[in-house]
Amino acid sequence: MITETQPLLGGNERTKKLDFWTSLKVTTLSSKFNILLVFVPIALFVSFMGSSAPVVFSLNFMAIIPLAKLLGFATEEIALRCGSTVGSLLNATFGNAVELILGVVALDKGLIRVVQASVLGSILSNILLVLGFCFLLGGAGRSEQSFNITAAQTSSSLLALTTLSLLVPAAFSATAETEEDAEVGVLNLSHGTALILLVVYVLFLIFQLKTHSHLYEDEEDEEEQPTTSLSFSVFALIVIAAVVSIHAEFLVGAIEGVVSSWGIDETFVGIILLPIVGNAAEHVSSVTFAMKNKMNLSVGIAVSSSLQIGLLVTPVLVIAGWAIGQPMTLFFDDFETVILFSSVLIVNYLIQDGRSNWLEGVLLLSSYAIVALAFYCHPTSRGSD
């Protein structure tokens, strides 16, 4: 069994073995939310037994909450050893891996609108809801919080590029002479744009992890030491992300039943409700780090997750659709595209100065509430699926 030696603070320097069982015990007792883990086997049982859609949806929703908290804990443990840049990247990656898997599954079934709604909802929930709670709860009791301004401006530029990749196909479709020309042109444009975005994402990783990694690191807190082994933390991330993906798949499967039972629109579920659950890991982690005044890590998780959706997940889904014969494109509904553009605009205004306070959090949360209300009231169901 692999063990690690960890110095403890105190009058005399002692050592503590961080083996598998010690790490497991620490992780299990890391949060009061872990009591909700009882919903994990219950949710799996009712899901496999074929219970009603509202029951399956609600229980899997409850099961994901403690799992998201555990993902955040494992991420923080890794960040203490590898730095906040790697920690935030791992958190966003594992959180979005679930979205990517579900997207490919839904795409294979021809649910293109559901996939597009999920992608858009993920971006909106991260830059408005998650970042809003980070600014609000992190700024409570503090005059203001700060994070690296160069990193924030870079993220703003990449968010703008993500928005551009959706605006151009919409403009292309609106100005095409015939509907057939629009469909063919938008599909080819989406394929080419997806490849360009993937190249940009790879270059962004080099910028973030190598050439400018210092911009994304929080100041080290010497009093805060890892409480689990690195190997256990990585193992926990993989296992928990896999379990979350199972619960998330049951959630997606229950959408149609929930829509008919609760009388709400399917697009509203895909854009507003599902991303809250699917991005639960980023939600919990980002807010936790913001309350600890680790704003580079907090903003890094929230914004990096949106960038991963826009620069990695969406292009991969477009290319996957290309490979399996599904016409997945970057052409979104005009209403959705305008909302994304407006949301990115207000986020860019708020993060470019590298400072935040609780009122800015209120502004972002208010924006998300307006967006949610708009999607709830808008007749977006088109029955095209």
Secondary structure, DSSP 8 states (H G I E B T S, - for coil): ----EEEE-SSS-EEEE--HHHHHHHHHTS-GGGGGGGHHHHHHHHHHTT--HHHHHHHHHHHHHHHHHHHHHHHHHHHHHH-HHHHHHHHHHHHHHHHHHHHHHHHHTT-HHHHHHHHHHHHHIIIIIIHHHHHHHHHTTSS-EE--HHHHHHHHHHHHHHHHHHHHHHHHHHH-SSHHHHHHHHHHHHHHHHHHHHHHHHHHHHIIIIITGGGG-----TT----S-HHHHHHHHHHHHHHHHHHHHHHHHTHHHHHHHHT--HHHIIIIIHHHHHTHHHHHHHHHHHHTT-HHHHHHHHHHHHHHIIIIIHHHHHHHHHHHT----S---HHHHHHHHHHHHHHHHHHTTSEE-HHHHHHHHHHHHHHHHHHHHS-------
